[in-house]
Amino acid sequence: MGSYDPRTDTGIPTEPVGSLPRPSRLQKAYADYDAAKITKDELESFQDEAVEDSITRGEATGAPIISDGEQHRSSFATYSITDTLAGTGLADNLSAGGQYFAIFADGHNRQLPRLTGGPFRYKSFSSDSLKKSIKLASKPMKQAVIAPSMLALLYPLNGELPGYSQAEFEEDLCNECEKDIRQAFEAGAQRVSIDFTEGRLATRADPRNPWTGAGKLPYFIELNNRVIDRFSAEERTKIGVHTCPGGDRDSVHSADVPYSDLLPELFKLNAGYFLMQFASERDKDPVLEMIGKHRREDANGVPQVCYIGVTVTQSPRVESAQEICDLLVRAADFIPKERLGSTDDCGFSPFSIDEKPNHGSPDYAREVAFQKIANRVEGTKMAAEKLGIGVPVAA
């Protein structure tokens, strides 16, 4: 797993969620691949080009740890089971037409495939792309992976598949998720975060989307812990959980859900750290108070560190370093400063075909994203200095 210290360079830890907007050139390549106009190898050449640019520009922000921007992924949720969001290259035992994952505030939706039988197996793992990306990086890298709770939505909401029980599916699912995390570390990731955006959505009860009204949050927590608890306390200090109200086409799916419906349950996950949307919350102090109240100093052997979102990824407005500093200093009134970190509210583009309409284009959105990251890093350093948190001295 390596010896990366998340306080390196900034005093207060700072880390990206994962995704960056895909350039319009790459988005066209996805469409051409779906239309059989280019080959998989040709698509991968466009992805590789975008990864190299993401790493080069990510390192230029001064960030102590970076990601490859998830340029190889169909989406944060489906990278392991399909080549594209249109369903080209679906994994075995899957077909089109599954449940909606989410219906967003602007009315558009994203749909999952449908499980047709067992066994459930990943088609690809996060380490497949990380092994290529990490060769291009001179700084430590993190890797985001999908939560088992998201992929649990592949199984029918009511009833069981003939010959493949839900219990059998869950065992296969947890095994694949564990393998995804372990292989990411083996490929060189210094941190692995589990994307859990469905957590807040699980309390929304949207009548257009039946699973959201099925009371699944406690089940999601239990299922995710079935994977997290397979790791030692030392390993779990490097395993995080990300939560947000969604992010696609500059829209969200559950920002109207009170955070109080999620946070008390969220910290029951035995992860070492949490990446939480925060900058876009209107009433911030009550959220900070809840985080401070419910985070655990001993989560089955690990203290939970709270990385709060300090940049709004749906907005083209770039937050200043001073604004970010002030947000973190205020957060330290509620969260112990030694357990405080900073992040972005969400991945900048969790889905590969995100046009970023509020920004005007995905290419401009990439420019904005790197500006926001650079200011996050600088603002975090400023807050650390103001709070008297020094950068660790190398041995």
C-alpha positions as CSV (number, residue, x, y, z in Angstrom):
1,M,0.0,0.0,0.0
2,G,3.0,2.3,0.3
3,S,3.8,5.0,2.9
4,Y,2.0,8.0,1.6
5,D,1.2,10.5,4.3
6,P,-2.0,12.5,3.4
7,R,-0.7,15.5,5.3
8,T,2.2,15.8,2.9
9,D,2.7,19.3,1.4
10,T,-0.6,20.7,2.8
11,G,-0.8,19.9,6.5
12,I,-4.5,19.3,6.3
13,P,-5.1,16.3,3.9
14,T,-6.6,17.1,0.6
15,E,-7.7,14.6,-2.1
16,P,-9.8,14.5,-5.3
17,V,-13.0,12.4,-5.5
18,G,-11.9,11.0,-8.9
19,S,-13.5,12.0,-12.2
20,L,-12.7,14.9,-14.5
21,P,-14.8,16.0,-17.5
22,R,-14.0,14.0,-20.6
23,P,-12.8,16.2,-23.5
24,S,-15.3,16.6,-26.3
25,R,-12.8,14.7,-28.5
26,L,-13.1,11.7,-26.2
27,Q,-16.9,12.0,-25.9
28,K,-17.1,11.9,-29.7
29,A,-14.9,8.8,-29.7
30,Y,-17.4,7.1,-27.3
31,A,-20.2,7.9,-29.7
32,D,-18.2,6.6,-32.7
33,Y,-17.4,3.4,-30.8
34,D,-21.1,2.8,-30.0
35,A,-21.8,3.4,-33.7
36,A,-19.1,0.9,-34.7
37,K,-17.2,3.7,-36.5
38,I,-14.0,3.0,-34.6
39,T,-12.5,0.0,-32.9
40,K,-11.9,-0.6,-29.2
41,D,-8.2,0.0,-29.7
42,E,-9.0,3.3,-31.3
43,L,-11.3,4.3,-28.4
44,E,-8.5,3.4,-26.0
45,S,-6.1,5.7,-27.8
46,F,-8.4,8.6,-27.2
47,Q,-8.8,7.6,-23.5
48,D,-5.0,7.3,-23.1
49,E,-4.5,10.7,-24.5
50,A,-7.0,12.2,-22.1
51,V,-5.5,10.3,-19.2
52,E,-2.0,11.7,-19.9
53,D,-3.4,15.2,-20.1
54,S,-5.3,14.7,-16.8
55,I,-2.2,13.5,-15.0
56,T,0.1,16.2,-16.3
57,R,-2.4,19.0,-15.5
58,G,-3.4,17.4,-12.2
59,E,0.2,17.4,-11.0
60,A,0.6,21.0,-12.1
61,T,-2.1,22.0,-9.6
62,G,0.3,21.2,-6.7
63,A,-2.0,18.5,-5.4
64,P,-0.2,16.0,-3.2
65,I,-2.2,13.1,-4.6
66,I,-4.0,12.8,-8.0
67,S,-6.3,10.6,-10.0
68,D,-6.3,9.9,-13.7
69,G,-9.7,11.5,-14.1
70,E,-11.5,8.2,-14.8
71,Q,-11.1,8.8,-18.6
72,H,-11.2,5.1,-19.3
73,R,-14.5,4.6,-17.6
74,S,-18.1,4.5,-18.9
75,S,-19.1,5.9,-15.5
76,F,-18.2,5.7,-11.9
77,A,-20.9,3.1,-11.5
78,T,-20.5,0.9,-14.5
79,Y,-16.8,0.7,-15.4
80,S,-16.7,-2.9,-14.2
81,I,-19.6,-4.1,-16.3
82,T,-19.8,-2.3,-19.6
83,D,-17.5,-0.4,-22.1
84,T,-20.0,2.5,-22.6
85,L,-23.1,3.9,-21.1
86,A,-25.0,2.9,-24.2
87,G,-24.3,-0.7,-23.3
88,T,-21.7,-1.6,-25.8
89,G,-19.6,-4.4,-24.4
90,L,-21.8,-5.5,-21.5
91,A,-20.5,-8.1,-19.1
92,D,-21.9,-11.7,-19.2
93,N,-25.3,-12.3,-17.6
94,L,-26.4,-8.7,-18.1
95,S,-28.8,-7.0,-20.6
96,A,-30.2,-3.6,-21.2
97,G,-33.3,-2.2,-19.4
98,G,-32.5,-2.4,-15.7
99,Q,-33.6,-0.1,-12.9
100,Y,-33.0,3.6,-13.1
101,F,-30.0,4.5,-10.9
102,A,-31.2,8.1,-10.6
103,I,-33.6,10.7,-12.0
104,F,-31.9,14.0,-11.8
105,A,-33.3,17.4,-11.0
106,D,-33.3,18.6,-14.6
107,G,-35.4,15.5,-15.6
108,H,-32.8,13.3,-17.3
109,N,-32.0,9.8,-15.9
110,R,-29.3,7.2,-15.9
111,Q,-30.2,3.6,-16.1
112,L,-28.4,0.5,-15.0
113,P,-28.3,-2.8,-16.9
114,R,-30.4,-5.8,-15.8
115,L,-29.0,-8.9,-14.3
116,T,-30.3,-12.0,-16.1
117,G,-28.6,-14.8,-14.2
118,G,-25.5,-15.9,-12.4
119,P,-22.7,-15.9,-11.6
120,F,-22.0,-12.2,-11.4
121,R,-18.5,-11.2,-12.4
122,Y,-16.8,-8.0,-13.2
123,K,-15.7,-7.6,-16.8
124,S,-12.9,-5.2,-15.8
125,F,-11.4,-3.8,-12.6
126,S,-10.2,-0.4,-11.6
127,S,-6.6,-1.7,-11.6
128,D,-6.8,-2.4,-15.3
129,S,-6.6,1.3,-16.1
130,L,-4.6,2.3,-13.0
131,K,-1.7,0.0,-14.1
132,K,-1.4,2.1,-17.3
133,S,-2.0,5.5,-15.7
134,I,0.4,5.2,-12.8
135,K,3.3,4.8,-15.2
136,L,2.7,8.4,-16.3
137,A,2.5,9.9,-12.8
138,S,5.3,11.3,-10.6
139,K,3.0,11.9,-7.7
140,P,1.0,9.4,-5.6
141,M,-2.3,8.3,-7.1
142,K,-5.7,7.4,-5.6
143,Q,-8.3,5.2,-7.1
144,A,-12.1,5.4,-6.8
145,V,-14.1,2.1,-6.9
146,I,-17.9,1.5,-6.9
147,A,-19.7,0.4,-3.8
148,P,-21.4,-3.0,-3.7
149,S,-24.6,-1.2,-2.8
150,M,-24.8,0.5,-6.2
151,L,-24.3,-2.8,-8.1
152,A,-26.8,-4.5,-5.8
153,L,-29.4,-2.5,-7.8
154,L,-28.7,-4.8,-10.7
155,Y,-30.7,-7.5,-9.0
156,P,-34.5,-7.3,-9.3
157,L,-36.2,-5.1,-6.7
158,N,-38.9,-7.7,-6.0
159,G,-38.5,-11.5,-6.3
160,E,-35.5,-13.6,-7.2
161,L,-33.9,-14.7,-10.4
162,P,-34.5,-18.4,-11.2
163,G,-31.4,-20.4,-10.3
164,Y,-29.6,-17.5,-8.8
165,S,-30.7,-16.3,-5.4
166,Q,-30.1,-12.9,-4.0
167,A,-27.8,-14.4,-1.3
168,E,-25.7,-16.0,-4.0
169,F,-25.5,-12.8,-5.9
170,E,-24.5,-10.8,-2.9
171,E,-21.6,-13.2,-2.1
172,D,-20.4,-12.9,-5.7
173,L,-20.8,-9.1,-5.6
174,C,-18.9,-8.7,-2.3
175,N,-16.1,-10.9,-3.6
176,E,-15.7,-8.9,-6.8
177,C,-15.8,-5.6,-4.9
178,E,-13.1,-6.8,-2.4
179,K,-11.0,-7.9,-5.4
180,D,-11.4,-4.5,-7.0
181,I,-10.1,-2.7,-3.9
182,R,-7.2,-5.1,-3.3
183,Q,-6.1,-5.0,-6.9
184,A,-6.1,-1.2,-6.9
185,F,-3.7,-1.2,-3.9
186,E,-1.6,-3.9,-5.6
187,A,-1.4,-1.7,-8.7
188,G,0.0,1.1,-6.7
189,A,-2.9,3.2,-5.4
190,Q,-2.1,4.9,-2.1
191,R,-5.7,5.5,-1.3
192,V,-9.0,3.9,-2.4
193,S,-12.3,5.5,-2.0
194,I,-15.7,3.8,-2.4
195,D,-18.3,5.8,-4.3
196,F,-21.6,5.7,-2.4
197,T,-23.7,8.4,-4.0
198,E,-26.8,6.1,-3.8
199,G,-26.7,6.5,0.0
200,R,-28.4,9.9,0.1
201,L,-30.7,9.0,-2.8
202,A,-31.9,5.9,-0.9
203,T,-33.9,8.2,1.4
204,R,-35.6,10.3,-1.3
205,A,-38.6,8.0,-2.0
206,D,-39.1,9.2,-5.6
207,P,-42.3,7.6,-6.9
208,R,-40.8,7.5,-10.4
209,N,-37.9,5.4,-9.2
210,P,-39.3,2.6,-7.0
211,W,-36.0,1.4,-5.3
212,T,-35.6,4.8,-3.7
213,G,-38.7,4.2,-1.6
214,A,-37.8,0.7,-0.5
215,G,-36.0,1.7,2.7
216,K,-32.6,0.3,1.4
217,L,-30.2,2.6,3.4
218,P,-29.7,0.2,6.3
219,Y,-29.2,-2.7,3.8
220,F,-26.7,-0.6,1.9
221,I,-24.7,0.1,5.0
222,E,-24.6,-3.5,6.0
223,L,-23.7,-4.7,2.5
224,N,-20.9,-2.1,2.2
225,N,-19.5,-3.1,5.6
226,R,-19.5,-6.7,4.5
227,V,-16.7,-5.6,2.1
228,I,-15.0,-3.0,4.2
229,D,-14.7,-5.4,7.2
230,R,-12.7,-7.8,5.1
231,F,-9.8,-5.4,5.5
232,S,-7.6,-4.8,8.5
233,A,-7.7,-1.6,10.6
234,E,-4.4,-0.5,9.0
235,E,-5.8,-1.1,5.5
236,R,-9.0,0.7,6.3
237,T,-7.1,3.9,7.3
238,K,-6.5,4.1,3.5
239,I,-10.0,3.2,2.4
240,G,-12.5,6.0,2.2
241,V,-16.2,6.4,1.3
242,H,-17.5,9.2,-0.9
243,T,-21.0,10.6,-0.6
244,C,-22.8,13.3,-2.6
245,P,-26.2,14.2,-4.1
246,G,-25.1,13.1,-7.5
247,G,-23.5,15.0,-10.4
248,D,-24.3,14.7,-14.1
249,R,-24.9,17.4,-16.8
250,D,-24.4,19.9,-14.0
251,S,-27.5,18.5,-12.2
252,V,-28.0,16.5,-9.0
253,H,-30.4,13.8,-7.9
254,S,-30.9,14.2,-4.1
255,A,-29.7,17.6,-2.9
256,D,-33.3,18.1,-1.6
257,V,-32.9,15.2,0.8
258,P,-31.9,16.4,4.3
259,Y,-28.4,15.4,5.2
260,S,-29.8,14.4,8.6
261,D,-31.4,11.4,6.8
262,L,-28.0,10.1,5.8
263,L,-25.1,11.2,8.1
264,P,-26.0,9.3,11.2
265,E,-26.0,6.1,9.1
266,L,-23.0,7.0,7.0
267,F,-20.6,6.9,9.8
268,K,-21.6,3.4,10.7
269,L,-19.4,2.4,7.8
270,N,-16.1,1.2,9.2
271,A,-14.0,3.2,6.7
272,G,-11.1,5.3,7.7
273,Y,-12.1,8.5,6.0
274,F,-15.1,10.1,4.2
275,L,-15.2,12.5,1.2
276,M,-18.4,14.5,1.7
277,Q,-20.2,17.0,-0.5
278,F,-20.4,20.2,1.6
279,A,-19.6,23.4,-0.4
280,S,-23.0,23.4,-2.1
281,E,-25.0,23.0,1.1
282,R,-27.0,26.1,1.9
283,D,-27.1,25.8,5.7
284,K,-23.6,24.7,6.6
285,D,-23.2,24.8,10.3
286,P,-25.9,22.2,11.1
287,V,-24.1,19.8,8.6
288,L,-20.8,20.4,10.3
289,E,-22.4,19.8,13.7
290,M,-23.8,16.5,12.5
291,I,-20.5,15.4,11.1
292,G,-18.7,16.3,14.3
293,K,-21.4,14.4,16.3
294,H,-21.6,11.2,14.3
295,R,-18.0,10.6,13.2
296,R,-16.3,7.9,15.3
297,E,-12.9,8.1,16.9
298,D,-12.9,4.3,16.9
299,A,-14.6,2.7,13.9
300,N,-13.6,-0.9,14.6
301,G,-10.0,0.2,15.2
302,V,-9.7,3.3,13.0
303,P,-10.4,7.0,13.7
304,Q,-12.6,8.5,11.0
305,V,-11.3,11.5,9.1
306,C,-13.7,13.9,7.5
307,Y,-12.8,15.4,4.1
308,I,-15.4,18.2,3.4
309,G,-16.2,19.4,-0.1
310,V,-14.9,22.9,-0.7
311,T,-15.6,23.3,-4.4
312,V,-18.9,23.0,-6.2
313,T,-18.4,20.7,-9.2
314,Q,-21.6,21.6,-11.0
315,S,-20.7,25.3,-11.0
316,P,-18.3,27.1,-13.3
317,R,-17.6,29.7,-10.6
318,V,-14.1,29.1,-9.3
319,E,-13.9,29.4,-5.5
320,S,-11.0,31.5,-4.2
321,A,-8.3,30.0,-2.1
322,Q,-9.3,32.4,0.7
323,E,-12.9,31.2,0.5
324,I,-11.8,27.6,0.8
325,C,-9.5,28.5,3.7
326,D,-12.4,30.2,5.6
327,L,-14.6,27.2,5.0
328,L,-12.1,24.8,6.5
329,V,-11.3,27.1,9.5
330,R,-15.0,27.2,10.2
331,A,-15.2,23.4,10.0
332,A,-12.5,23.1,12.6
333,D,-15.0,24.5,15.1
334,F,-17.0,21.3,14.8
335,I,-14.5,18.7,13.6
336,P,-11.2,18.1,15.4
337,K,-8.6,19.7,13.2
338,E,-6.5,16.5,13.2
339,R,-9.5,14.7,11.7
340,L,-10.3,17.3,9.0
341,G,-9.5,17.2,5.3
342,S,-10.7,18.8,2.1
343,T,-12.0,17.5,-1.2
344,D,-14.3,18.5,-4.1
345,D,-18.1,18.1,-3.6
346,C,-18.2,15.3,-6.2
347,G,-16.3,13.9,-9.1
348,F,-16.3,16.6,-11.8
349,S,-18.0,14.3,-14.3
350,P,-18.9,10.8,-13.0
351,F,-20.5,9.9,-16.3
352,S,-18.4,9.7,-19.5
353,I,-20.8,11.5,-21.8
354,D,-21.4,14.6,-19.6
355,E,-21.8,17.7,-21.8
356,K,-21.5,20.1,-18.8
357,P,-24.2,22.4,-20.0
358,N,-23.7,25.1,-17.2
359,H,-20.1,25.4,-18.3
360,G,-20.8,25.6,-22.1
361,S,-18.7,22.6,-23.0
362,P,-16.8,19.8,-21.4
363,D,-13.5,21.3,-22.6
364,Y,-14.1,24.5,-20.7
365,A,-15.3,22.5,-17.7
366,R,-11.9,20.7,-17.7
367,E,-10.2,24.1,-17.5
368,V,-12.4,25.1,-14.6
369,A,-11.9,21.8,-12.8
370,F,-8.1,22.3,-12.7
371,Q,-8.5,25.9,-11.5
372,K,-10.7,24.7,-8.7
373,I,-8.3,21.9,-7.7
374,A,-5.4,24.3,-7.6
375,N,-7.3,26.7,-5.4
376,R,-8.4,23.8,-3.2
377,V,-4.8,22.9,-2.6
378,E,-3.7,26.5,-1.9
379,G,-6.7,27.2,0.3
380,T,-6.1,24.0,2.3
381,K,-2.5,25.0,2.9
382,M,-3.7,28.5,4.1
383,A,-6.2,26.8,6.5
384,A,-3.5,24.5,7.9
385,E,-1.3,27.5,8.6
386,K,-4.1,29.4,10.3
387,L,-5.0,26.4,12.4
388,G,-1.4,25.7,13.4
389,I,-1.2,22.4,11.5
390,G,2.3,21.8,10.2
391,V,3.5,19.8,7.2
392,P,5.2,16.6,8.5
393,V,8.9,16.5,8.4
394,A,10.4,13.7,6.3
395,A,12.3,11.1,8.2
